Amino acid sequence: MAGRAVLMAHAVRLAEHVVFTELPFCGVLLDKRNLRLYRLSQEASAALRTALHGSAACGPYDGVTRLEGDVVDPATRQRVIGTLLAQELLRSAGGADG
């Protein structure tokens, strides 16, 4: 299924209208089209970070959060990335849409 292919590191990117920020207690996505904020759990934030930057990417607050390193299970990563793709907050990095 095509959904599995986008879970590899660097296979997705943020949509042009989305900003992602990590805070010590959560992650935040801002959809600039409608000024809507999405709060992500620490685990969902780590899943997004590793999908965007690879499993070696460290979070800015790894030393002070309960998550350190790439501890997100594949099922969680797949669910988070699939949801964000469906909401058009992420794009396939290799896709023809841009």
N, C-alpha and C positions, 0 to 999 in steps of 0.2 A: 504494500500500500504506500502511496506517495507520502502520507503523513509521517511514516517512519523515517524517510530519507531526510526530512528537515530537522531531525533531532541530532544529527551529527554536529560537532563543533563547527562554528562559523557557517552553518547552513541557513541561518536566519539572520535578519537584521531588523532594526526598528523601522517602522513606517516613517516616512518623511515628517509626518505631523505628530510624532510621539517623542517625548523626552523621558528618559529613565534615570532615576536617582536612587542611590542606596543610602539609607539612614541606619543608625545603630539598631533600631528595633523593627525595621520593615524596609520594603522597597516601595517606590512611588512611580507610577506611570502617569504622565499628563498627556491627554489627547488634546492638542491645540485646535482641532477642528471645532470642538464644542466646549472646550475648557473643562473637560471632565477628568477627575482624578480617580485613579485606581490604586488602592493600597494592597500590596503584596506581603504575604508572610515572609519571614526570614528564609524559609525553605524555598518558597516560590521565587523569591528574589535571587537566591543562589542558583536555582534552576535556570532562570532567565540569563543571568550573568554567564554561566558556563555555556549556554546555547549560543550566546553572542560572541564570546571571547575564548572559548575553549576551556577544558577542565583545569588547566594550569592557572587560570585567572583567579587572583585572590580578591576577596571583597575588601572594601576600604575599612571595615570594622571587624574583620575576622578575629582579632585578638580580644574583642570585648563582647562578642555575641556567642550564643550557644552553638552556632555552626562554625566549624573551621574546616577549610579545604573543601574538596568536592565530595560531600557526604549525601548528596541528594540522590535518592534511588531513581532508577530509570523510569519506573511507572509514574512517579510524581513529575519528573521532567517532561515526559510525554504528555501528561494531562495539562500541565501549565502551558507548554508551548502550543499545544493544540487549541486550547481555549483562546490564547492571545492571537493566534492566526485566524481563528474564526471571527474574532472581534475586529479584525483588520488593524491590530496594533503592531503586528509583526508581518514581515514579508519574507518570502523565500529568497535567500541571497542569490541563488542561481536562476531564479524565475525570469520569465520574459516580461513581467510587469514592471521592471524597472530597476 
